[in-house]
Amino acid sequence: MHPTAPKFLHTVRSYAGRLKAMHDEFRMAHFMYSLPDDIRKDIGWPDFHGDRCTRGR
């Protein structure tokens, strides 16, 4: 095995982990925004997350 192979695999795994985290965050936000406004307000879910807003809102 080439000496740079473990570093390359680590980079790919790290990138894949970040993509999965972004995907999970998007799915959770999509679910939360599908809830009625009063339930989101009871949970404390804001209308926006930082400088990112969901599409269609």
KASULSUL-V379496 format. One record per pair of residues at least 12 apart in sequence whose ideal C-beta (glycine too) atoms are under 7 Angstrom apart, sorted by the first residue. I is the first residue (numbers start at 1). GAP is how many residues later the second one is. D is the distance in Angstrom with one decimal. If there is no record, write none. Layout:
BEGIN
{{I,GAP,D} {I,GAP,D}}
END
This chain:
BEGIN
{{29,20,6.7} {29,25,6.3} {32,13,5.0} {33,21,5.5}}
END
